[in-house]
């Protein structure tokens, strides 16, 4: 048993307990935040030396697919802590570290019961993170999670009854043997897949399962909203991709129509809702629904090329969203109207360029990460004749361009305070510059991350 495979996760767990002890005896919260960030950086370094392989009868799988998500989770955890230093309400550092650790475990989960254990752990952490700001919201979140977990357990129980297995690889073997011996399992399998899709769709907050998240995202601090919309959502998405591609690709006709519907309706809802929202934080929540619909296109297409496109777009999703969330934190702190975008070009050319690139990426304009991510998804979907879904995606992407163009124009318009000095704290500068450079690099030279995404997609047998 090579426990070195789990070295980054074990180290991060130990570091989280050390941070908890420091919180008891150390009064300088800023230094503890920096100490927590150091732990996340060291965990990232350990990822580089961590070997590939499996543990506990493939309950834990260390591969290139999980590696990409783990890097994103660690970076997102760092950004959450950096932005929380500038937020009025500080976050519980230990809970953020353990939540990040749990997201990493979920990305490498190869067994249903292990995934459920990780799910329950992250629910506990997030419950207490929310409770600090609202007991009512935390209770609503807990009820939503209990219902969702029960739905998932019902689906998982049916799958266990059909296959007698909980490991994703063993489920696949059992289904393949059963297919050749007696044909498809029939209604029971379809019902199981529907239940699991519904439960995971609630966690991804895709339309029409997003309603339970609207108030939560709006009322908790922006850094925590970003953590939910990026780290937590992508953790469940990683399992969704691994679950269906690793175990159920042979039965794609049984679930593809449901997933196509969810992807398409999420694209339509998100694109239309852009124009109705007046609060930008709500707009970003609608954007997350829209972008999740785009990512799901890769799973609907069900090819190596489409999964590669989805993974590439996840990078674009990470950089562009975190960059704009960081600016939103700054705008909320300074109580700027319309994000304080008007006249930024006259205040600071650097920030004007950075924000323009980030908005270009959100809208899918050339030549940014968001543009190539969409292009790869459209190409992979069209190649397997998903014409309807690709058409919806193209039309809704045009609507997204129209909407975000109005925000981009504000950057270059003058305002009464255009000559005032623009100050951005160092911690937010770090987030904004990393996200700006990431969005720009993926747009100018997408081949490097595309090759990395291809290596992750090759983990699965198509």
N, C-alpha and C positions, 0 to 999 in steps of 0.2 A: 504494500500500500504506500503510494507516494504522496505523503501529506504536503510535500512541497508544492503540489498543484494548488493547494488551498492557502498557500503562504500569504498572499495579499489580503485575503478575507480574515484569516486568523490574526494577522498583525493589526488590521483595522479594528477588529473587535477588542483586542487588548488596548489599543490606543483610545478607544471610546471610553473604556472603564478608567483609564488614566485621566482623561479629560474630566470625567465625573468627579474623581477625587480632587483634582485641581479646583473645580468649581466650589468645593466645600471649604477650601483653605486659602484660596487666592482671590483677592478682591478686584484685581485689574482684569476686567472682562475682555478688553481689547487684546491683551497678550494671550489670553486663553483661546480667543478666536484664531489668532495667528498660529498658536500651537496646534489647534485642530486642523488648520489648513496644511500645516507641515505633515501631519499624519496622512492626509489624503495624497499629498505629493509623494511621500515615501511608498505608499501602497501602489501608486502608479508605477514607481520604479521597480517594485517587486513583480509587477505584472510582466515586465520585460523579461525577467529571468525565470518566470514561472513556466514549467513545461506543459505541453498538451497531454491529455490523457483523461481517464475516468476514475471515479471513486465510488465505493459503496454500491456496486452492481449497477453502474451507470446512473445512479441518482444524481451525481454531480459530473458534468461534462465540461472539461476545459478545452476549448477550441477557438479558432479564429473568429467564428461567428460571435461567441460570447465575449471575446476580447474587445471587439469594437464597442459593444454596449458598455462594457466595464469602464473603458476609457472615458466614454461620454458621461457615465454616472459619476465618476471621480471628479471630472471637470465641472460637472453641474453642481456637485456638492461644494466644491471650492467657490464657485460663483455664488451659490446660495449664502455661504458664510461671508464672502466679501461684501455682497450687497446688503446683508443684514446688519453690518457694521454701520451703515448709513441710514438704516431704517429706524423709525422711532421705537419699534417693538423688537427687542432682541429675541432670537430663537434659542431653544434648548440645544446646545451644541452636541451633547451626547446622543440625543434622539436623532439629530440630523445625520450624525456619523453612522449610527446603527441602521437608519433608514437607507442610507447609501450602500452600506454593506448588504442589506437585504436585497436591494435592487440588483447588486452584482450576483448574488446567489441565484436570484430568479432568472437571470440571463443564462445561467449555466445549468439550470434544472433539467434533468432528463427523466424525471419520475413524478407522477401526479401527486403522491402523498407528500413528497419533499416540497413541491410547489405550494401545496396547501399550507404546510408549516411556515414557509416563508411569507405567504399571504397573511396569515394570522399575526405573524411577528410585525410586519409593516403596518398592519391595521392598528395594533397597540401603540406603536411609535407615533403614527400620524394622529391618532386619537388624542394623545397627550399634547402633541404640538398644537392641535386646534383648540384644545380645552383651555389653554392659556389665554386665548382671545375671546372664546365664546363657548360656554357650556352647552348652550342650545344647539349650536352648529356641530359640536363634537358628538352630541347624542344623536343628531340626525345622521351624521356620517357613520356612526357605529351601527345604527339600524340598517342603513343602506348596505353596509358591508356584510352584516349578518344575513340579510336576504340574498345578496349576491353569492355569498359563499355557499348557502344552502342550495341555490340553483345549480352551482357548479358541482357540488357533491352529488346531486341527483344524476347529473349527466355522467360524472365519473363512475358512479355506481353501476349505471347501465353498461358502460364500456367494460368495466371489470366483470360484470356478469356475462358479457358476450365473449370476452377474450381470456378472462382469468388472469389478467396481468395489469400492473400499474406502471411499469417501465415503458417509456415511449417506444424503445426498440422492440421489446417483447410484444407490445400491442400490435406493432406493424407486422411482425412475423406471424402472429396468430390470425390477423385479418387476411394476410396473403394466403396462408394455408387454408383458411376457411373459405376464401373466395374460390380457390381451385377445387376444393372438395365438395362444397355444397352451394356455391354461389353467394351473392350478397346477403348479409344478415337481415336486411329488410327494415321494417319500421322502427325497431328498437334502436338500431344504429343511427338512423336519421333523427330520432327524438333526442338521443344522447348528444349528437353534434349540435342540434338546435339549442339545447339547454346550455352547453358549454359556450357556444357562440354568444348567446344572450348575456351570460354572466361576464364574459370577458369584454363584451361590447359596452356594458355598463361601466367597467373600469376604464375603458378607453374614452368614455363619454361621447360616443358617436351618436348621431341622431338616429332614432328618437329616444335614446337612453341617456341623454345629457342633462335632463331637468333636475336631477338630484344634486348636480354639481354647481349649478348657476350661482346660488346664494353663497355657497362655500367659497368659490373662487373670488367672488366680489368682496367679501367681508374680511378675509384673512389678509395679512400683509403681502405685498407684492412679491418679495423674495420667496415666500412659501408657496404662493400661487404658481410661480415659475417652476419651483421644485416639483409640485404636483403635475403640472402640464408637460414637463420634460422628463424628469427622472422616473417618477412613479408610472406615468403613462407608458413610457418606452420600456419599462421593466415588464409590464403585462403584455406589451406588443411583442417583445422578444420571445416570451413563452408562447404566445399565440402563433407566431411564425414557426417556431421549433415544433410545436405540438402538431399542427396540421401538415407541415411539409415532411416531418420525420415519420409520422404515423399514419396519416390519412390521405396522402396524395393519390393512392390507388382508388379511393372513393371520392375523388374531387367532384364528380357530378352531383353527389348527395349534399354538398354544402356550398358549392360555388354560386348557386343562384341567390342564396340568402346573403352571402358575403358581398356579391355584386350589388344587391339591393342596398345593403348598409353603406357600401362605399359610395354609390351613386347618390343616394338621398342625403348623405352627409356633405357631399360636394355641393349639391343644390342648396341645402339649408344654410351652410356656412357662407356661400357666395351671396345669397340674397340677404342674409342677416347683417352682413357688413354695413349695408346702406341704411339700416334701421337703427343701429346703435349710435348713441351720442357719447357714451363713455368709452374711452379707448381701451381700458382694461377689459370691458365686455367684448370689445372688438377683437382683442387678442384671444379671448376664449372661443369666439366664433371661428377665428382663424385656425385655432388648434383642431377644431372639429373638421374644418375643410382640409387641412393638411393630413389629418389621420385618414380621411377618405382617399387621398392621393397615395399614401403609403400602402393602404389595403389593396390598391390596384395591383401591386406586385404579387400579392398572395393570390388574388383572383386569377391572374394570368398563369400562375403555377409553373413557371419555367426558371431555369438558372439565371437567364438574362433578366427576367422581371424581378427576381429576388435581389440580384445585384443592383438594379435600379432603385429598389426600395431602400436598401442599405445606404446607397449613396445619398438619396434624398433625406434620410434620417440625419446625416451629417449637416445638410443644408438647414434642416428643421432646427437642429441644435444651435448652430451659429447664429442664424438670423433671429430666432426667437429670444435667445438669451441676451443678445445685443439690444434689442428693443425693450425687453423687460428691464435691463439695467438703466436705460435712459428714462423709462417710466418711473423707476425708483427716484431718480434725480428730479424729475418733473413734479412728482408728488411732494417731495421734501420742500421744494421751492414754491409750490403752489402755482406752477405755470399753467396758463390756459393753452389748450391745444398743444400740449407737450412742450411748449416754449419753442416751437419750431420756427415761427415767423422771424425772419431776419437773422437766422443763425449764420448764414453765409457771410454776412457783414461782421458778425461778432467773432467767428472763428472758421477759417477756411477748412481746417483739418476736420473739425467735427461735422461740418456741412458735408464733406466728402464721405466721411465714415457713415453718417446716418443715411445718406443717399444710397450707398452700396447696400446697407442693411435693408432699407425699404425696397430697393430693386430686387433683392433676393426674396423677400417676402412676396413680392408681386410676381416673381418669375420672369423678370426682365433680363436681357443680355447685359453683360456676360458675368453672371454671378452664379453662386451655388444653386440657388432656387431655379434658375433657368435650365441648367443642365439636368438637375434632378427631375424636373417635369419632362424634359425632352426624352430622357432615357425611359421614364415610365410610359409615356405615350407611345414610343417606338416599340417597347416590349409588348404592350397591350395590343397594338395594332397588328403585330406579327402573328399573334395567336387568335386574331379575328374577334377581339373584344371591342367591336366597333361602337356599340351603343355607349359603353362606359367611357371609352376614350373620347368620344364626341362630347359627352357631358363634361368630362374633365377639361377639355379644351375650351368649351364655352364658358364654364365657370372660372377658369383661369383668366380669361379675357375680362370677366367682371371684376376679378381681384385686381387686375392691372388698372382698370378704370378707377376703382376705389382708392387704391394706394397712390395713384398718380396725383390725386388731389392733396394728399399729405406731402408728397415729394415737392410739389410746387410751393408749399408754405416755407420750405427751407430757403428758397431763393427770393422770397418776397420781403420787402422791407417792413419794419414796424417802428413804433414810436421809440422803443428801447433798443433799437438795432445797434447802437454804438456802445451799449453797456458791456462791461467785461463778463465773460462767461467762465465760471469756475466749476471744474469737475473734480471731485475728490479722487485721490490716487486709486483707491480700491475699485471705483467704478470705471476709471480710465483703463485699468488692466482688463476688465471684462469687455469693455467696448472695443479696445484695440485688438484683442484676441479674436473676438467675433467678427470685426471688420476685416481683419487679415484672413481669417478662415473663409469667410464668404467670398472674398475677392480671389483668394488662391484657388479655391474650388471652381470658380468661374473662369479664371484665366488658364489654369492648368488642371483640368479635372482628371487627367489620365492616372495620376498617382493614387487618388482616393478611389477611383473606379477600379483600378487593379486590386486594391486592398479589399474592396467590396466583393469583387469576383472571387478572391481567395476565401472569403467568408461564405459565399454562396456555394462554393464547391464542397463545403463540409457535408452537404446533403446530397443524397442520390436521387436524381431526377429521372 
